[in-house]
Every structure is written in structure tokens, then in C-alpha cells.
Amino acid sequence: MRRILLAGATGYLGGYVARELGKRGYPVRAVVRDASRLAGKGIAVDEPLEAEVTRPETIRGCCDDVSAVISTVGITRQKDGLSYDDVDYRANLNLLQEAERSGVQKFVYVSVLNGEVLRDLKICDAKERFVERLEASGVDHCVIRPNGFFSDMAEYYRMAEKGRVYLFGDGQYRANPIHGEDLSEVCVDALETDAVNLPAGGPETLSQRDIALAAFAALGKQPKISCIPDWVRLAVLRGARVLTGERVYGPLEFFLTVMAMDMVAPAYGRHRLGDYFASLAEQPPR
């Protein structure tokens, strides 16, 4: 079968994509900073390639004898002195330039739902600048646009653990977050699809209040929910823009923006959020 280059294999989504590719019999070359992390996460690939996608000289030739690239490369919280521009844009551009040089047939990239209309957010602008470059490349491509992972919903669970969940507005903004395993199937299916833009969410559309109630139910706690007026959210955004640097403000800006809008995408998969919260409740106390 066709050899696939996977970038981001040790991340939340990348690990599921690596397993799904292996399940379907694809030979996988995985670009990772530290190959030992693959074994530590129980991920097996045919060819681990130790390199840093932010340093183009280390990935020279990474796409040789590769038919397609799947990139889940991106950061939520900036660390190691790297910015959204360094990772979400330039690292993916480095991969694309190698794909172009080697004549790769397909490039699958994971962005974010509504990224096109949220360009004023730094993380979305970096992602969408790469999407524009990908579209102009002439390489057959598919941009996957998830609306949020189950792992992101763990924030609700952690608030419920502490006894109270805080929501913006009246808690009726809706989303259908998707489990990483379900999204990995979408990513691998995209290798064979003609779609160039693929929004993806999970099978359940829930309001923020529904998500909070599911977290309390998993913990067996009486729900305690407080709704915060939107003016407070806007004031926090304005204050954070002035008082914090990009490292803090970037993820806060994204979180506070998407929490105040519907994030609903076409439904895929089978995993349900209540089961995910129940699995968190079964873990030993931290």
C-alpha cells in the first residue's frame, strides 16, 4: 500500500491517526522529535524519523517515496519559545515544501472549524495562512476542520470536580465535539476523498449546559452552574490583551471566543461525551 508520512504522531490526535493507519495496513513514516515517545504511548510505526518540523534542514527528504502526508501539527499553548506562526504556519509550510519537492500526491491537514471567519484570532490566522498556501500549491489536498476534541471538554469536567461549572451567556451555545479516535477515521478516509474542505464533529450536539450536566453526572455530584454575563468575557479579553503576552493571551483569546458561539459541524463517529467523562471518573485521583 501507499506509504504515508505522518507529522504530529505523538500528539492527542496524531496518536489515533497512527493507530488507524496501522489498522488499515498503511506503511507509516512518522516525523517525531523523540522516537522513544512513540513506544511510550504504545504507537507502532514502520519508520520513525527523528526530526523537528520547525527546522527545515532536519526534514530534508522526509517525503521521498511517500504518496501522501497527514499533518496534525499545531499548538494550543505556546511553549519552547515557539509561536503559532512558527508551528501552525511555518512548520506545516516546511512539510508542504518537502511534499512539493518529492511529488507527493495528497496532503491532509487538520485545521479548525470556522477558522476562515476567525482570522482575527492569532491561532486561526496562522492556520489559515497555511491553508491558503496549501490551496495555491497545486497539490491535491483536504483540510479537516474539527470543532473541538473530547480532551478539550475535560475543562468542564475539571470545573465540575471543583464543585461548580461557569458558563457564558445562558449556557445554550451548542457544539458537537469529536473524539480523537473518530476524527482519526475521518483523517484517514480523507486520503481517498475528493473533498478539499471537511468540517467534522461528533454524533451528539449538546449545549454548554448539557455538557456541564454530563460532567456532574459522571462524578455523581449535584449540578452547580453559574452563568457569566457576556460583558465580563469581553472585559477579560480586553484586559488580557493589555496585561499578558501572546503566550497567555493566544489560547485565552481562542477559548473565550469559541465559548460564545455555536460550534456545530457534520456528525461523524460513535463515541459519546458522557462515556468519556465516565472514563475520567474511573481514573485514580490526581
Summary of the structure (lengths in Angstrom):
residues: 286
radius of gyration: 19.3
end to end distance: 43.0
largest distance: 58.1
contacts: 968
relative contact order: 0.13
helix: 46%
strand: 17%
